[in-house]
Amino acid sequence: MVVIGVRPDAPVLHANPASEALRFIFVDEPRGAVRVTDGQDLPVPDHQWPCARASRGEAFSDLRLFFHLPNGKKCISAHAVPIAGDAFGGPAMAVTFEDVTAIVEQAHQLYEVTSGRDELMAVAAHELRSPLSTLQLILHRLALAMNKDGRLSPEELTRRVAVMRRQTERIHVLVQNLLDMNMRKAELATLDYERFDLCELVNDLVERWCDQANQAGCELRVSVCESTWGYWDRLRVEQVLTNLLANALKYGAGAPVEVSLHRRDAPGGSVARLVVADGGVGVPEEHREKIFERYHRAPTPGKVKGLGLGLYIVREIVRAHRGTIRHEPRPGGGSMFIVDLPVREREHESSKGAEEGGNG
């Protein structure tokens, strides 16, 4: 707390030890290159400083100043009330200061999360509306065809079923990511291990996604797939590849998408390296680490939208397997997502290589 005399020279009549630690708040203190702004990020003139206003007898509450200090930005909230009586030899004002930096930061983070979720729901609604509309149209046409002559050619039926399958796959991916959105990391890390050949899963998934790749104008192929047996959570690993394929087809539409799987043996333990590469728009360098954060969407040309969840969920599942994921630019343009999963030879196993992978 500071006691200010109500007169033009604005004398500091009293300052407790806590306020002495905030000498930069006094208007008569040299501030050097420290920039001070208000809530609108506008410079604060000297006559609007808390002590200057108090010297004019102004009472105020929660006047916030932002100090851009060398070690970071601080937010100070000031309050001023008149002091009754003549204890200080004339009119005086008590000015209190409170460091509310942590409160402001928490409020800002909360705002970003809530506004991000509002946008997320809008994008999710848009993403769901498209496949659902397609399904409704196909079912309507099927009903009309059945009512007309009671039958469809096998070719036509196969074509329409394939379209419905693509749309339900899109809905499945979206709904699964939305369900995982609110899961705690500990819940995402709960794995149900089973032994299977990772190469077989890669080939199965790529075959299932070929129709969607054709729809996006992409040539989807497996360049290399080495047989790799081990213990992983099959459904979660499938989700990893599904999200990476969906990402590649969305942002690399019209360009080839290539999947490869190699087994790398090392003294610390074997690793299955899964790579999904596309020839799309790529990711700006400043966003290559941020794209794995929840709700983050790197800027892209055109109207490509996403939920900002797919890569975050991929990262958490990979980390739960004590693996790593990273993004690298693809030579010639595009992106490469490289996943390293430790190969567990037994269901309950904790290898040195796996533990090191979990720190990535």
Helices and strands as residue ranges (DSSP letters): E 2-5, E 12-15, H 17-20, G 23-25, E 35-37, G 46-48, H 50-55, E 60-69, E 72-82, E 92-99, H 101-149, H 154-181, H 185-188, E 193-197, H 198-208, H 210-215, E 220-225, E 229-233, H 234-251, E 257-264, E 271-278, G 285-287, G 290-292, H 310-320, E 324-329, E 335-342, H 352-357
